[in-house]
């Protein structure tokens, strides 16, 4: 079986990918700009060298995603692209220590940043996509990377992952937007992807200062948007719970998180209308 090897350069990380599923490269070309997907360059510094291939002794057609000797997950043919994207998340969330990493979306507009940490099912990615369509710059849908030296937020631009009803919501509200590679019957349900805006790619190496942290929750029964300001203690604890490597970084993680909390204002919001949530966020960022 032929093996395809290529580099996926996603500032601040570069992945070298080896796969026995050559069509993966063409699939990724629909999600990432040409500048990020290249043939291997020996001059590139590689942060993650991953393999996505069929194990030698495997009887099924499944591919395995692994980083060195660390195995992530097997993927059947119908879910190869989502599993690859989840594998990239796994690499960044678990195997880098350059940044304090929080599970959150990050966007910026007019110099103001908003961090959106939230558990699955909260509507984070839907709100993230709506903000991007409203002119906000996407830094990440998955990882808020905080520089350990200067406390700035570092972009890691990648496609926005939408799940289940979120795909229908975006298709209805933004019929001109292409939700691509829609994949049903994954372990997370139906998955689709929205490519980052041109602005997001153009400014994919520009860091932003921390400003606002908002924990969003979509509630279809909510009549009016509800907003509650968080104390610094509440914000610290919730961000630590949403962090991938806070405890791994030890004292440095604590110091970085403490400075980050002090630089932000934190809120918890509950809403049933994305336009209301966007209006509130834009008001807070003036």
HELIX and SHEET records of a PDB file:
HELIX    1   1 UNK A   23  UNK A   29  1                                   7    
HELIX    2   2 UNK A   34  UNK A   36  5                                   3    
HELIX    3   3 UNK A   77  UNK A   79  5                                   3    
HELIX    4   4 UNK A   80  UNK A   94  1                                  15    
HELIX    5   5 UNK A  124  UNK A  133  1                                  10    
HELIX    6   6 UNK A  165  UNK A  173  1                                   9    
HELIX    7   7 UNK A  198  UNK A  202  1                                   5    
HELIX    8   8 UNK A  232  UNK A  241  1                                  10    
HELIX    9   9 UNK A  251  UNK A  263  1                                  13    
HELIX   10  10 UNK A  274  UNK A  284  1                                  11    
SHEET    1   A 6 UNK A  37  UNK A  39  0                                        
SHEET    2   A 6 UNK A   4  UNK A  10 -1                                        
SHEET    3   A 6 UNK A  13  UNK A  19 -1                                        
SHEET    4   A 6 UNK A  48  UNK A  53  1                                        
SHEET    5   A 6 UNK A  63  UNK A  67 -1                                        
SHEET    6   A 6 UNK A  70  UNK A  75 -1                                        
SHEET    1   B 6 UNK A 137  UNK A 140  0                                        
SHEET    2   B 6 UNK A  99  UNK A 109 -1                                        
SHEET    3   B 6 UNK A 112  UNK A 117 -1                                        
SHEET    4   B 6 UNK A 212  UNK A 218  1                                        
SHEET    5   B 6 UNK A 265  UNK A 271  1                                        
SHEET    6   B 6 UNK A 226  UNK A 229 -1                                        
SHEET    1   C 4 UNK A 137  UNK A 140  0                                        
SHEET    2   C 4 UNK A  99  UNK A 109 -1                                        
SHEET    3   C 4 UNK A 143  UNK A 147 -1                                        
SHEET    4   C 4 UNK A 153  UNK A 154 -1                                        
SHEET    1   D 3 UNK A 160  UNK A 163  0                                        
SHEET    2   D 3 UNK A 189  UNK A 194 -1                                        
SHEET    3   D 3 UNK A 180  UNK A 186 -1                                        
END                                                                             
